[in-house]
Structure formats: C-alpha cells, structure tokens
Amino acid sequence: QLQFVESGGGLVQPGGSLRISCAASGFTLDYYTIGWFRQAPGKEHEGVSCISTTDGSTYYADSVKGRFTISRDKAKNTVDLQMNSLKPEDTAVYYCNLVPNPYQGSWSVVPVDDVWGPGTQVTVSS
C-alpha cells in the first residue's frame, strides 16, 4: 500500500487561507493521480480536488471551485492544496489518496482503495 503524510492543517477564521500538503512516503508521486478528500463529522468522505502528475490535469468539486487550487511540487515530492476564502463548511479532516487516472477528461473521484491515513484537521471558525 502506498503511504502518504498529510500536513498543514489548523484553525483559521472564515475568509482566511490555508495550504495543506500531501507527501509521498518512500516513493515518487510521478505517474500517479492524487486526490484530496475531506470528511466532516458524521459524513462520508467527499472528493475535493485531484491532479494527474503525468499531464497536470485537475479536478475540483463544485463546492470549492474558484477557491481552492491543487498543485504538484516536484522538488518537495508533494501535492499541495491552497485553500482560500475558507468557509465554516470547509471544516473537516482532509486526506489524500490515490484515485483512478482520468480517462478522456472524465474523473472518477473515489479512492483506488478505501484505506485512509490520519489526515490533517482543518477548522474554519470565528
């Protein structure tokens, strides 16, 4: 199983910004498609954003489009999620995971395996 380390979460006020990172453990992220998911208390995992490290194509959920930006940092071997204009409803534990490669522009925003790491907590509150 591929392992990831999420970091960068914290407490921010509504309208604030936060940048979280997904680092690969023991392997390069090249050739993989990585997705960010989040889970609020009592809810299922929600796909937030994905990036293909082969061609750089991206996906954003409607709820975060225009506010979040996903990117690949080759030097640090991470996939980062810049979150701006944060809302209380963004509060959740954020996870990264492998997702299927997009096919002909179509994204399947579900994990390849339903196995999750510890994630990083993002809390948006005044």
PLY file of the C-alpha trace (Angstrom):
ply
format ascii 1.0
element vertex 126
property float x
property float y
property float z
element edge 125
property int vertex1
property int vertex2
end_header
0.00 0.00 0.00
1.24 3.47 -0.86
1.65 5.74 2.13
1.01 9.46 2.35
1.67 12.06 5.01
-0.75 14.98 5.23
0.25 18.19 6.95
-0.53 21.88 7.20
-3.96 21.87 8.77
-5.01 24.22 11.50
-7.52 26.73 12.77
-8.42 29.69 10.56
-11.16 32.30 10.53
-13.79 32.44 7.78
-12.33 34.09 4.71
-8.84 33.01 5.64
-6.39 30.82 3.78
-4.53 27.63 4.47
-2.15 25.44 2.50
-2.04 21.71 3.15
0.40 19.21 1.71
0.38 15.55 0.78
3.81 13.94 0.83
4.66 10.53 -0.54
6.40 8.13 1.79
9.16 6.14 0.16
8.21 6.72 -3.47
7.88 9.44 -6.06
4.48 10.85 -6.94
5.33 10.77 -10.63
2.86 8.81 -12.77
0.15 8.78 -10.12
-3.14 10.60 -9.87
-3.71 12.04 -6.40
-6.93 13.20 -4.84
-7.73 15.29 -1.80
-10.75 14.18 0.20
-12.36 15.51 3.32
-14.61 14.07 5.98
-16.75 16.10 8.32
-18.18 14.52 11.48
-20.98 12.11 10.63
-20.43 12.39 6.88
-18.81 10.31 4.18
-15.52 11.13 2.53
-16.02 13.86 -0.06
-13.80 14.27 -3.09
-12.38 17.79 -3.14
-9.71 18.03 -5.82
-7.47 15.80 -7.91
-4.37 16.16 -10.03
-2.75 13.90 -12.58
1.02 14.02 -12.16
1.50 12.80 -15.72
-0.19 15.64 -17.59
-1.15 18.10 -14.83
-4.88 17.92 -15.47
-7.01 18.81 -12.46
-10.44 18.32 -10.97
-12.34 20.48 -8.49
-15.59 19.82 -6.72
-18.20 22.49 -7.38
-18.16 23.41 -3.70
-14.51 24.51 -3.84
-14.07 25.63 -7.44
-12.62 29.10 -7.61
-11.41 28.97 -4.00
-9.03 26.00 -3.91
-6.02 25.29 -6.11
-4.25 21.96 -6.34
-0.65 21.73 -7.48
2.34 19.45 -7.67
5.66 20.44 -6.12
8.25 18.27 -7.84
11.13 19.44 -5.66
9.34 18.50 -2.44
7.55 15.47 -3.89
4.21 16.75 -2.63
0.74 17.53 -3.87
-0.46 20.72 -2.25
-3.89 22.25 -1.82
-4.10 26.00 -1.46
-7.40 26.86 0.20
-8.62 30.45 0.03
-11.83 32.15 1.12
-12.42 29.38 3.61
-15.91 28.80 4.93
-17.11 27.06 8.10
-18.48 24.25 5.94
-14.92 23.51 4.83
-14.22 22.24 8.34
-13.17 18.60 8.09
-10.29 16.20 8.28
-8.51 16.33 4.94
-6.93 13.23 3.43
-5.04 12.43 0.27
-5.31 9.17 -1.59
-4.80 7.53 -4.95
-7.60 7.93 -7.47
-8.02 6.38 -10.93
-6.33 8.09 -13.81
-8.78 10.30 -15.68
-9.98 8.89 -18.97
-10.90 11.15 -21.86
-11.42 14.03 -19.44
-13.70 12.05 -17.15
-12.76 11.83 -13.48
-13.64 9.08 -11.04
-13.19 10.82 -7.71
-13.07 7.77 -5.49
-10.03 6.17 -3.86
-8.48 3.18 -5.54
-8.53 1.52 -2.13
-10.80 2.57 0.71
-7.93 2.90 3.15
-7.21 6.19 4.87
-4.36 7.68 6.81
-4.65 10.07 9.75
-5.31 13.14 7.62
-4.92 16.73 8.75
-7.59 18.70 10.58
-8.85 21.94 9.06
-11.13 24.02 11.24
-12.74 27.22 9.97
-14.33 29.16 12.79
-14.55 32.67 14.17
0 1
1 2
2 3
3 4
4 5
5 6
6 7
7 8
8 9
9 10
10 11
11 12
12 13
13 14
14 15
15 16
16 17
17 18
18 19
19 20
20 21
21 22
22 23
23 24
24 25
25 26
26 27
27 28
28 29
29 30
30 31
31 32
32 33
33 34
34 35
35 36
36 37
37 38
38 39
39 40
40 41
41 42
42 43
43 44
44 45
45 46
46 47
47 48
48 49
49 50
50 51
51 52
52 53
53 54
54 55
55 56
56 57
57 58
58 59
59 60
60 61
61 62
62 63
63 64
64 65
65 66
66 67
67 68
68 69
69 70
70 71
71 72
72 73
73 74
74 75
75 76
76 77
77 78
78 79
79 80
80 81
81 82
82 83
83 84
84 85
85 86
86 87
87 88
88 89
89 90
90 91
91 92
92 93
93 94
94 95
95 96
96 97
97 98
98 99
99 100
100 101
101 102
102 103
103 104
104 105
105 106
106 107
107 108
108 109
109 110
110 111
111 112
112 113
113 114
114 115
115 116
116 117
117 118
118 119
119 120
120 121
121 122
122 123
123 124
124 125
